[in-house]
Amino acid sequence: MSSPIQKIAGIQKTYRHASRYSEIISILFKYGFGDVVEALNIQKYVLIAMPMSWREEWEKRRSLSAAQRFRRALEELGPSFVKFGQILSSHPEIVPPDWIEELQNLQENVRAFPFEDAERILARELGSDWRSKFAHFEEKPLAAASIGQVHRGTLTDGDEVVVKIQRPNIDRTIEVDLEIMLHIATLMEREGYASWHPTDMVEEFGRVIARETDYTIESGQQERFATNFQADPGVYVPRVYHELLTSRVMTMEFVEGIRPTSATVLKEAGLDPREVARSGFEHILKQIFIHGFFHADPHPGNLRVLQDNVVCYLDFGMVGRMNRGEREDFADLVVAIASRDSRTCTRAFMRLAEYDAVPDRDDVERAVDEMLTQHLQRSLKELDLGRLLEGIIEVVSEFNMRIPEDLLMMIKSLSTIEGIGRSLDPEFDPISQAAPFLKEYQVQRRNPERLIREAVERAQDLLRFIEEIPDQMRELTRILRTGEMKMHFQHDGLEPMLRTFDRASRRLALAMLVGALLISSSVIVLADIPQIGMIGFVVAGVVSVWLIISLLRQGWK
């Protein structure tokens, strides 16, 4: 039995959900997405009036495109939805190109929170004497984002630093938003959008944002990246000050450099934009194919170019990982694209993708071949590799194939770096630059020492498996002997039929109740008790009218 405290907590949670639901629904109506609310039947989960002010707000924004209104709605909904929009922007298999382009503008240029709140967080995380650790601390934030904001300061030893501080109460806000997103995703699956796997997407988003809201995880990712490139003088990663690090506050070295927004900006600073473009693309290739650990959000705001064309990486809240098999499959994919080999390209992508039912390989290959023909009409130098990869994802998504989140992030990172390279160097040729790198990578894959090492590893795995067989057989025998074995059957696709049966049975029960009320009320009236009989007639009439309206609204389903 639930304790009174648990019941009170549940009431508070329900109230928070209702309040947040009201806010979400109002913003969706405000930006003209009331049809979405009605289609998913969300409004029935919260009692809410529909004020005319929403319709007036919608009229003001009628001239905006649906994608623009959606992006603005996400920004107004807050940090959780801004981050979710950024995740959606890397899903070309379900999001139209014009929407992706609009969602990529979610660069988190949000309003800063008051310094009084920041000061309370600093005191709680670093101690009440936190100011004694700084010779100077600027109260005005250097930048603000959806998760937190950054302040500049100087330590007592003279080191220039930046301090990242999370927004107040963001963990509670994200918790409620995630639960609501998961509920909406469940409704989407019931309403015919199961092929998009919205619940899986929300759960993946929950894991991503959990990592981003813990600065100790981000600092570990930042230091791992620095270790990977410690022997490369062309890469710089700021130092993290562990004595001033908690899950909600992160202090690191301040780096002053130039954002790689254009060739002109870099030339004015005495830097070589072509060298920056070349080295930046080389870095992303190393991150993907050598380290299997890459910066997942390398837009110009997270990059700085230092003296001698050194590239500095910032903000490691979003990183991706690829295991050895995925790296090798992706290398095969890029080589197949450069070779215009649709069969190898299809095989590589199908090894990388996930699917519930195996699609027809010949159909997929034909669709991929058409996509390659469309994109490879020009020379390889003019090929937009990132756009082509996104195009292939759109094609294979037609066959209900899903792309793992890390692979989507990797393609987006590759596309972003490629776009920066083209803006810095009109002659930038990613395929020619990647060709020798990939050739060397494939040679290393076939290195005799590596093949022997892999064979030894597989032999060890096989021996370990053989050693475990007797124990597994004994356990299976024990389970059979004691009757502990249980079989679980999963029936896919029965939910709509079960809901229909449930709805039909409830309506049949109501119809029978109405009939019983009418008969019993007639008997009571004939027994000279008209007052009680009329009450039965009224109740039967009300229930009948409600039942008829329900049938008409549901289309007699």
CORJOCOR-V376718 format. One record per residue. N is the residue number from 1. RES is the residue in one small letter. NEAR is the number of other ideal C-beta (glycine too) atoms within 12 Angstrom. Layout:
N&RES&NEAR, N&RES&NEAR
//
This chain:
1&m&5, 2&s&10, 3&s&9, 4&p&10, 5&i&10, 6&q&12, 7&k&13, 8&i&13, 9&a&14, 10&g&15, 11&i&15, 12&q&16, 13&k&19, 14&t&20, 15&y&17, 16&r&23, 17&h&29, 18&a&23, 19&s&21, 20&r&34, 21&y&31, 22&s&26, 23&e&26, 24&i&37, 25&i&36, 26&s&30, 27&i&30, 28&l&35, 29&f&33, 30&k&32, 31&y&35, 32&g&28, 33&f&31, 34&g&24, 35&d&16, 36&v&26, 37&v&30, 38&e&18, 39&a&18, 40&l&29, 41&n&20, 42&i&33, 43&q&25, 44&k&14, 45&y&23, 46&v&25, 47&l&14, 48&i&22, 49&a&13, 50&m&20, 51&p&15, 52&m&12, 53&s&14, 54&w&26, 55&r&18, 56&e&13, 57&e&25, 58&w&26, 59&e&16, 60&k&16, 61&r&25, 62&r&16, 63&s&11, 64&l&21, 65&s&18, 66&a&23, 67&a&28, 68&q&23, 69&r&29, 70&f&36, 71&r&34, 72&r&29, 73&a&37, 74&l&37, 75&e&31, 76&e&26, 77&l&35, 78&g&32, 79&p&39, 80&s&38, 81&f&39, 82&v&38, 83&k&43, 84&f&40, 85&g&35, 86&q&39, 87&i&38, 88&l&35, 89&s&37, 90&s&42, 91&h&37, 92&p&33, 93&e&37, 94&i&30, 95&v&31, 96&p&21, 97&p&20, 98&d&18, 99&w&25, 100&i&33, 101&e&20, 102&e&28, 103&l&35, 104&q&29, 105&n&23, 106&l&37, 107&q&25, 108&e&34, 109&n&15, 110&v&26, 111&r&17, 112&a&25, 113&f&27, 114&p&18, 115&f&21, 116&e&13, 117&d&23, 118&a&34, 119&e&23, 120&r&22, 121&i&33, 122&l&36, 123&a&21, 124&r&19, 125&e&28, 126&l&29, 127&g&16, 128&s&13, 129&d&11, 130&w&28, 131&r&20, 132&s&15, 133&k&27, 134&f&28, 135&a&16, 136&h&19, 137&f&30, 138&e&22, 139&e&23, 140&k&16, 141&p&27, 142&l&24, 143&a&27, 144&a&27, 145&a&36, 146&s&37, 147&i&39, 148&g&40, 149&q&37, 150&v&32, 151&h&34, 152&r&28, 153&g&36, 154&t&22, 155&l&27, 156&t&19, 157&d&12, 158&g&12, 159&d&24, 160&e&25, 161&v&35, 162&v&36, 163&v&45, 164&k&47, 165&i&44, 166&q&39, 167&r&34, 168&p&26, 169&n&19, 170&i&34, 171&d&24, 172&r&22, 173&t&29, 174&i&33, 175&e&22, 176&v&31, 177&d&35, 178&l&34, 179&e&26, 180&i&37, 181&m&37, 182&l&26, 183&h&26, 184&i&34, 185&a&29, 186&t&24, 187&l&27, 188&m&27, 189&e&25, 190&r&20, 191&e&22, 192&g&14, 193&y&20, 194&a&22, 195&s&22, 196&w&22, 197&h&28, 198&p&31, 199&t&23, 200&d&27, 201&m&35, 202&v&33, 203&e&21, 204&e&32, 205&f&33, 206&g&28, 207&r&21, 208&v&34, 209&i&35, 210&a&23, 211&r&27, 212&e&42, 213&t&35, 214&d&28, 215&y&35, 216&t&24, 217&i&27, 218&e&38, 219&s&33, 220&g&23, 221&q&33, 222&q&37, 223&e&26, 224&r&25, 225&f&37, 226&a&28, 227&t&16, 228&n&26, 229&f&30, 230&q&15, 231&a&11, 232&d&22, 233&p&14, 234&g&27, 235&v&34, 236&y&30, 237&v&34, 238&p&34, 239&r&25, 240&v&32, 241&y&31, 242&h&17, 243&e&21, 244&l&33, 245&l&27, 246&t&29, 247&s&25, 248&r&34, 249&v&40, 250&m&46, 251&t&37, 252&m&37, 253&e&28, 254&f&28, 255&v&28, 256&e&19, 257&g&28, 258&i&30, 259&r&26, 260&p&44, 261&t&22, 262&s&23, 263&a&27, 264&t&14, 265&v&21, 266&l&33, 267&k&20, 268&e&13, 269&a&24, 270&g&14, 271&l&29, 272&d&25, 273&p&33, 274&r&25, 275&e&25, 276&v&43, 277&a&36, 278&r&29, 279&s&37, 280&g&46, 281&f&40, 282&e&28, 283&h&39, 284&i&44, 285&l&35, 286&k&30, 287&q&37, 288&i&43, 289&f&35, 290&i&25, 291&h&30, 292&g&25, 293&f&32, 294&f&40, 295&h&43, 296&a&41, 297&d&37, 298&p&40, 299&h&31, 300&p&30, 301&g&21, 302&n&34, 303&l&38, 304&r&35, 305&v&40, 306&l&29, 307&q&21, 308&d&19, 309&n&32, 310&v&28, 311&v&47, 312&c&38, 313&y&45, 314&l&40, 315&d&38, 316&f&36, 317&g&37, 318&m&42, 319&v&37, 320&g&38, 321&r&26, 322&m&32, 323&n&18, 324&r&22, 325&g&18, 326&e&28, 327&r&35, 328&e&27, 329&d&30, 330&f&41, 331&a&35, 332&d&30, 333&l&43, 334&v&41, 335&v&27, 336&a&31, 337&i&39, 338&a&32, 339&s&21, 340&r&23, 341&d&21, 342&s&30, 343&r&22, 344&t&25, 345&c&40, 346&t&36, 347&r&22, 348&a&33, 349&f&46, 350&m&32, 351&r&27, 352&l&35, 353&a&33, 354&e&26, 355&y&25, 356&d&16, 357&a&12, 358&v&14, 359&p&26, 360&d&17, 361&r&23, 362&d&16, 363&d&20, 364&v&31, 365&e&28, 366&r&21, 367&a&30, 368&v&42, 369&d&25, 370&e&22, 371&m&31, 372&l&32, 373&t&19, 374&q&21, 375&h&31, 376&l&29, 377&q&14, 378&r&13, 379&s&13, 380&l&24, 381&k&20, 382&e&20, 383&l&29, 384&d&27, 385&l&40, 386&g&34, 387&r&29, 388&l&38, 389&l&40, 390&e&37, 391&g&33, 392&i&44, 393&i&38, 394&e&31, 395&v&35, 396&v&38, 397&s&31, 398&e&24, 399&f&32, 400&n&23, 401&m&35, 402&r&30, 403&i&40, 404&p&32, 405&e&32, 406&d&30, 407&l&41, 408&l&40, 409&m&34, 410&m&44, 411&i&41, 412&k&39, 413&s&38, 414&l&41, 415&s&34, 416&t&36, 417&i&45, 418&e&34, 419&g&31, 420&i&38, 421&g&41, 422&r&30, 423&s&26, 424&l&37, 425&d&29, 426&p&15, 427&e&17, 428&f&32, 429&d&25, 430&p&39, 431&i&32, 432&s&21, 433&q&31, 434&a&36, 435&a&23, 436&p&16, 437&f&29, 438&l&32, 439&k&20, 440&e&18, 441&y&27, 442&q&23, 443&v&14, 444&q&20, 445&r&24, 446&r&15, 447&n&14, 448&p&12, 449&e&12, 450&r&18, 451&l&14, 452&i&13, 453&r&15, 454&e&19, 455&a&14, 456&v&14, 457&e&15, 458&r&14, 459&a&14, 460&q&14, 461&d&14, 462&l&14, 463&l&13, 464&r&14, 465&f&14, 466&i&14, 467&e&12, 468&e&15, 469&i&14, 470&p&12, 471&d&14, 472&q&15, 473&m&13, 474&r&13, 475&e&16, 476&l&16, 477&t&14, 478&r&14, 479&i&15, 480&l&13, 481&r&11, 482&t&11, 483&g&8, 484&e&12, 485&m&13, 486&k&9, 487&m&7, 488&h&6, 489&f&7, 490&q&8, 491&h&10, 492&d&12, 493&g&12, 494&l&13, 495&e&18, 496&p&18, 497&m&14, 498&l&14, 499&r&17, 500&t&16, 501&f&15, 502&d&16, 503&r&22, 504&a&19, 505&s&14, 506&r&20, 507&r&25, 508&l&16, 509&a&16, 510&l&25, 511&a&22, 512&m&17, 513&l&22, 514&v&27, 515&g&19, 516&a&18, 517&l&27, 518&l&23, 519&i&18, 520&s&22, 521&s&26, 522&s&20, 523&v&17, 524&i&20, 525&v&19, 526&l&12, 527&a&13, 528&d&10, 529&i&16, 530&p&16, 531&q&14, 532&i&19, 533&g&23, 534&m&17, 535&i&18, 536&g&27, 537&f&23, 538&v&18, 539&v&22, 540&a&27, 541&g&18, 542&v&18, 543&v&26, 544&s&22, 545&v&16, 546&w&20, 547&l&26, 548&i&18, 549&i&13, 550&s&20, 551&l&20, 552&l&12, 553&r&14, 554&q&17, 555&g&8, 556&w&13, 557&k&16
//
